[in-house]
Amino acid sequence: MVLLASSSQQLLANQIILGFEILALIVSVLMIAVGLIQNKSSQTGLSALNGGNDELFSNSKERGVDKTTSIWMFSLGIALFIITIVIGIISNTVLT
C-alpha cells in the first residue's frame, strides 16, 4: 500500500513537472518573439566587438514600443528563471 501511494505521488509529480516544462517552453518562445520585435537601432553587442562606443554614455530613454518590449522581455526572463527554479526544486524533493 505504501508503494501505491509513492508511485501515485511520483506520477503526480511527473505531471506537474511536465506542466511546468510546457510553460517554460511557451515562455521561451514568447521571449524569442519579443526579441525579434525589439528595436534593432542599438548595436551595443557589435560595437563591443569593433571598439565603437558611440552610444555608451548617451542619454537616451526608451519610449513607446521600445519600452514596452523591454518590460515584456524582462518580465518573461524573470518568469522563465522562476519556472526553472521550481522545476529543479520539485524534481529534487519529490522525485528522490
Secondary structure as UniProt FT lines:
FT   HELIX           2..37
FT   HELIX           44..50
FT   TURN            54..55
FT   HELIX           65..93
//
